[in-house]
């Protein structure tokens, strides 16, 4: 069925909403592209080189020979190369070697050298050796041995010592690599420390991703009316993001009415009803691979909000605004936890276990828990200028009918913070 054809129910009755939610031409994408053209341009080569420099500074600070990366988000951060990211998240198929100095070596899917050979961060691209069960089959041990031998040679050739940190690696390939006298240590913490501060070009990229997300949210709000399904609203976010050169969404949290309590249900074929709340957490990986993580809740019209809906919304809004206003460079994580907004007891059971978290190409370090959880689960550190942070709230009462999810995305400044994405809150839901 064409995206521009009206949806039909199984009994051939027209859907309660026309197909507006699926008409990409109704999104006025050319106008959005024109708006984005007026935003500061992103120098992708400069961005990639600056990120690589940040990674290598962390590698050198630990006297490591290099960093071996498998997570496709980390590979893209260090090299600028994007290829089959979602597939590679569950298949250890693409990897790169980042030496302490010099350019990287990318080991990519077969015949994919053209994906990275032009990048200023990449010295060479080689075919990856994949021991995945459905690819290697009974030859898995042989493939793994060849992988370890090739990688050990590359490390000895390009790295000044044999101490390598790895972001993720199963036990048997690690043992195969160590058999070549390569010392392997934990690498995710290394690259997340590099990622914590955003470079000037990254900040521009985040603004452009946020503009795509804001556009999608506006259209999702306009399309929220009785009879449309949660999936149809979620499809707008996905469609707008992809049409404007974004990548994917990490979740599908677009839920309505009783499905907003508790949080973390996923979009379904449930039809939204008038007077229900619709809650959204975008988790959108947009242009240049940068995540825009914003949450909003609004009312499906026609109807007016109930006193309970207003209370839920106002409490969530108060949490986000209070915690956001505390943020500034130099503030410690413990200080934020100790001075952060305190949740009313009746909402404590479903309290969001994260009050703020770092954001870049995905959720990242740091992630802070509420004050009552800090001694058992928290860790300390300091906010720094040009970190980007998401400020979270979920408010719902155990056994309640609905809940409210709100979230803002900000850049830390010397004296406070500033919004990365801008989308209005609901005046009618604020008591």
C-alpha positions in Angstrom: 0.0 0.0 0.0 1.3 3.4 -0.8 2.1 5.7 2.1 -0.4 8.2 0.6 -3.3 5.8 0.4 -5.9 5.8 3.2 -5.5 3.1 5.8 -8.3 0.6 6.0 -9.6 -1.4 8.9 -9.9 -5.2 8.4 -13.6 -4.8 7.6 -12.7 -2.2 5.0 -14.1 0.8 7.0 -11.9 3.9 6.7 -9.7 4.5 9.7 -10.9 7.0 12.2 -8.1 9.3 11.1 -7.1 10.1 7.5 -3.7 9.1 6.4 -2.2 12.5 7.2 0.2 10.9 9.7 1.7 9.0 6.8 1.9 11.7 4.1 5.5 12.7 3.9 4.6 15.5 1.6 2.5 17.0 4.4 5.5 17.3 6.6 6.8 20.2 4.4 10.2 18.8 4.5 11.6 21.3 2.1 10.7 24.1 4.5 12.5 22.2 7.3 15.5 21.7 5.1 15.6 25.4 4.5 15.4 26.1 8.2 18.3 23.7 8.8 20.3 25.3 6.1 20.3 28.5 8.2 21.8 26.6 11.1 25.6 26.7 11.5 27.1 24.1 9.1 28.9 21.1 10.4 32.4 20.4 9.2 32.3 16.6 9.3 36.0 16.1 8.7 36.9 18.5 11.5 34.4 16.9 13.8 35.8 13.4 13.1 39.4 14.5 13.7 38.6 16.4 16.9 36.8 13.3 18.3 39.7 11.1 17.3 42.1 13.5 19.1 39.9 13.3 22.3 40.0 9.4 22.1 43.7 9.3 21.7 44.3 11.8 24.5 42.5 9.4 26.8 44.5 6.4 25.5 47.8 8.2 26.0 46.8 9.3 29.5 46.5 5.6 30.5 49.7 4.6 28.7 47.7 2.3 26.4 48.9 1.2 23.0 45.5 1.6 21.5 41.8 1.0 21.7 39.9 -1.8 20.0 36.2 -0.8 19.3 33.3 -3.0 18.4 30.3 -1.0 19.4 29.1 0.8 16.2 28.5 4.0 18.1 32.1 4.0 19.3 33.4 3.1 15.9 31.5 6.0 14.4 32.7 8.4 17.1 36.4 7.5 16.6 36.3 7.3 12.8 33.2 9.0 11.4 32.3 5.8 9.6 28.7 4.7 9.6 27.7 1.3 8.2 24.9 -1.1 9.1 24.8 0.2 12.7 21.8 -1.6 14.0 22.9 -4.9 12.6 26.3 -4.4 14.0 24.9 -3.8 17.5 23.9 -7.4 17.8 26.6 -8.9 15.5 30.3 -8.5 16.4 31.0 -7.8 12.7 32.8 -4.4 12.4 35.7 -3.2 14.5 38.4 -0.6 14.4 41.9 -0.2 16.0 42.6 3.2 17.3 46.4 3.5 18.0 47.6 6.0 20.6 48.9 8.1 17.7 48.1 8.2 14.0 45.1 7.2 12.0 42.8 4.2 12.6 42.4 0.9 10.9 38.8 -0.1 10.2 37.9 -3.7 9.7 34.6 -3.6 7.9 32.1 -5.8 6.3 33.3 -7.5 3.0 33.6 -5.1 0.1 32.9 -2.1 2.3 36.3 -0.4 2.0 34.6 2.5 0.2 32.6 3.4 3.3 35.7 4.7 5.1 38.7 5.0 2.8 38.0 8.7 2.2 37.9 9.6 5.8 40.7 11.7 7.3 40.7 9.5 10.5 41.3 6.2 8.6 44.6 4.9 7.5 43.2 1.8 5.8 40.1 -0.4 5.7 40.4 -4.2 5.7 37.7 -6.9 5.5 36.6 -8.0 9.0 37.0 -11.5 10.1 33.7 -12.6 11.6 33.3 -15.6 13.9 29.5 -15.2 14.1 27.9 -18.6 14.2 25.7 -18.1 11.1 28.8 -16.9 9.1 31.6 -19.0 10.5 29.7 -22.1 11.5 32.0 -25.0 12.3 35.0 -22.9 11.2 34.5 -20.5 14.1 37.7 -21.4 16.0 39.8 -21.1 12.8 38.3 -17.7 12.0 38.9 -16.5 15.5 42.5 -17.6 15.4 43.1 -15.8 12.1 41.3 -12.7 13.5 43.6 -12.7 16.6 46.8 -13.2 14.5 45.9 -10.3 12.1 44.9 -8.0 14.9 48.0 -8.8 17.0 50.2 -8.0 13.9 48.3 -4.7 13.4 48.8 -3.8 17.1 52.5 -4.5 17.0 52.9 -2.5 13.8 50.9 0.6 14.8 50.8 0.7 18.6 53.7 1.7 20.8 52.9 -1.1 23.3 50.7 -4.2 23.6 48.3 -2.9 26.2 44.9 -2.6 24.4 41.6 -1.5 25.9 38.4 -3.1 24.3 34.9 -1.8 24.6 33.3 -5.3 24.2 34.7 -8.7 23.6 33.5 -12.2 24.4 35.7 -14.5 26.5 37.1 -16.8 23.8 38.2 -14.1 21.3 39.8 -12.3 24.2 41.8 -15.4 25.1 42.8 -15.8 21.5 44.2 -12.3 21.5 45.9 -12.7 24.8 47.6 -15.8 23.4 49.6 -13.3 21.2 50.8 -11.5 24.3 48.3 -8.7 23.9 47.1 -7.3 27.3 43.4 -6.6 27.2 41.6 -4.2 29.6 38.1 -2.6 29.8 37.7 0.1 27.2 34.2 1.5 27.4 35.1 3.8 30.2 38.0 5.1 28.1 35.9 6.2 25.2 33.1 7.5 27.3 35.5 9.9 29.0 36.5 11.1 25.6 32.8 11.5 24.6 31.8 13.4 27.7 32.8 16.8 26.4 31.3 17.9 23.1 33.5 19.6 20.5 32.3 22.7 18.7 31.3 20.7 15.6 29.5 18.2 17.8 27.5 21.0 19.4 26.4 22.1 15.9 25.5 18.5 15.0 23.4 18.2 18.1 21.5 21.4 17.3 20.7 20.1 13.8 19.5 16.7 15.2 17.4 18.6 17.7 15.7 20.6 14.9 14.7 17.4 13.2 13.3 16.1 16.5 11.4 19.3 17.2 9.8 19.1 13.8 8.7 15.5 14.4 7.2 16.4 17.8 5.2 19.3 16.3 3.8 16.9 13.7 3.1 14.2 16.2 1.2 16.7 18.4 -0.8 17.9 15.4 -1.7 14.3 14.5 -2.8 13.3 18.0 -6.6 13.0 17.7 -9.1 10.3 18.6 -8.8 7.1 16.5 -5.1 7.3 15.5 -2.9 4.6 16.9 0.2 4.9 19.0 2.1 3.2 16.1 0.9 5.8 13.7 2.2 8.6 15.9 5.5 6.8 16.4 5.8 6.4 12.6 5.9 10.2 12.2 9.0 10.4 14.4 10.7 7.6 12.5 9.6 8.9 9.1 10.7 12.5 9.6 14.0 11.5 11.1 14.9 9.2 8.2 13.7 11.7 5.6 16.0 14.3 7.1 19.0 12.0 7.1 18.7 10.7 10.6 19.5 7.1 11.6 17.1 5.3 13.8 15.2 5.4 17.1 16.5 3.4 20.1 13.1 2.7 21.5 9.4 3.0 20.6 8.0 4.8 23.7 4.8 6.5 22.3 2.0 5.4 24.6 -1.4 6.7 25.7 -4.0 6.6 28.5 -3.5 3.7 30.9 -0.4 2.5 29.0 1.4 5.6 30.4 1.4 4.0 33.9 3.8 2.5 34.6 6.3 3.9 32.1 8.4 1.8 29.6 5.5 0.3 27.6 6.0 0.5 23.8 3.9 1.8 20.9 1.1 -0.5 19.9 -2.0 -0.6 17.7 -4.0 0.9 20.6 -6.2 3.8 19.3 -5.9 7.0 21.3 -9.1 8.3 22.9 -10.2 11.9 23.5 -9.1 13.1 26.9 -6.2 10.7 27.3 -2.6 11.6 27.8 -0.1 10.7 25.2 3.5 10.3 26.5 6.6 10.3 24.2 10.3 9.6 24.8 12.0 10.3 21.5 15.3 8.4 21.9 16.0 9.5 18.3 19.4 9.1 16.7 19.3 11.9 14.2 21.6 13.5 11.6 25.4 12.9 12.0 24.5 10.1 14.4 23.6 12.4 17.3 20.9 11.5 19.7 18.0 13.9 20.6 16.4 12.5 23.8 13.4 14.6 24.7 10.2 13.6 26.4 6.8 15.3 26.2 3.3 14.4 27.3 0.1 16.1 26.0 -3.7 15.7 25.9 -5.6 14.2 23.1 -8.3 16.6 22.1 -11.2 17.2 22.2 -11.4 17.4 26.0 -10.1 19.3 29.0 -7.5 18.0 31.4 -8.7 16.5 34.7 -7.3 17.7 38.1 -5.3 14.4 38.3 -3.7 14.9 34.9 -2.8 18.5 35.8 -1.3 17.3 39.1 0.8 14.7 37.4 2.1 17.1 34.7 2.8 19.9 37.2 4.8 17.7 39.5 6.9 16.3 36.6 7.4 19.8 35.2 8.6 21.0 38.7 11.1 18.2 38.9 12.6 18.9 35.5 12.8 22.7 36.0 14.2 22.4 39.5 17.0 20.0 38.6 17.8 21.8 35.3 18.2 25.1 37.2 20.8 23.4 39.5 23.1 22.4 36.7 26.4 24.3 36.0 30.0 23.6 35.4 31.9 22.6 38.6 28.8 21.1 40.3 29.6 17.7 41.7 27.3 14.7 41.1 26.8 14.3 44.8 25.9 17.9 45.2 23.2 17.6 42.5 21.8 14.4 44.1 21.7 16.1 47.6 20.1 19.3 46.4 17.8 17.8 43.7 14.1 17.9 43.8 12.5 15.5 46.2 9.6 13.4 44.9 6.3 13.2 46.9 5.9 9.9 48.7 2.9 8.8 46.7 4.9 8.9 43.4 8.1 7.3 44.8 7.4 3.7 43.7 7.6 4.6 40.0 10.3 7.3 40.4 12.6 7.5 37.4 15.8 5.8 38.4 17.8 8.4 36.5 17.4 12.1 37.2 20.0 13.2 34.6 22.3 11.4 32.1 24.9 12.3 29.5 23.9 12.3 25.9 25.9 12.3 22.6 25.6 9.7 20.0 23.5 7.8 22.6 23.0 7.8 26.3 26.4 8.0 28.0 28.3 8.8 31.2 27.3 10.2 33.6 24.0 8.8 34.8 22.8 10.0 38.2 20.3 8.4 40.4 17.9 10.2 42.8 19.3 11.2 46.3 17.7 8.3 48.1 19.5 5.9 45.9 22.8 7.7 45.7 24.7 6.0 48.5 23.9 2.5 47.1 24.1 3.1 43.4 25.6 6.6 42.7 29.1 7.7 41.9 30.7 11.1 42.1 32.3 13.4 39.5 31.8 16.9 38.2 29.8 18.5 35.5 32.0 20.3 32.9 31.3 23.0 30.3 30.1 21.6 27.0 28.8 18.3 28.5 25.3 17.7 27.1 22.8 16.3 29.7 19.2 15.1 29.7 17.1 16.0 32.7 14.4 13.4 33.3 11.1 13.0 35.1 8.4 10.4 35.3 5.5 10.9 37.6 2.8 8.3 38.1 1.1 6.8 41.2 1.2 3.1 41.8 -2.2 1.8 40.8 -3.0 5.1 39.0 -4.6 5.4 35.7 -2.0 7.6 33.8 1.5 9.0 34.2 3.5 11.9 32.8 7.0 11.7 31.2 9.0 14.9 30.6 12.6 15.4 29.7 14.8 18.3 28.6 18.2 18.2 26.8 20.7 20.9 27.8 24.3 22.0 27.3 26.3 22.7 30.5 27.7 26.2 30.6 30.0 28.0 33.1 27.1 29.5 35.0 24.2 27.2 34.2 22.9 25.4 31.2 21.1 26.1 27.9 18.6 24.2 25.9 19.8 22.1 23.0 16.3 21.2 21.8 13.3 23.6 22.2 9.7 22.4 22.3 6.9 23.9 24.4 5.3 22.5 27.4 1.5 22.3 27.8 0.1 25.4 29.5 -3.3 23.8 30.0 -1.7 20.9 32.0 0.2 23.1 34.3 -1.9 23.8 37.4 
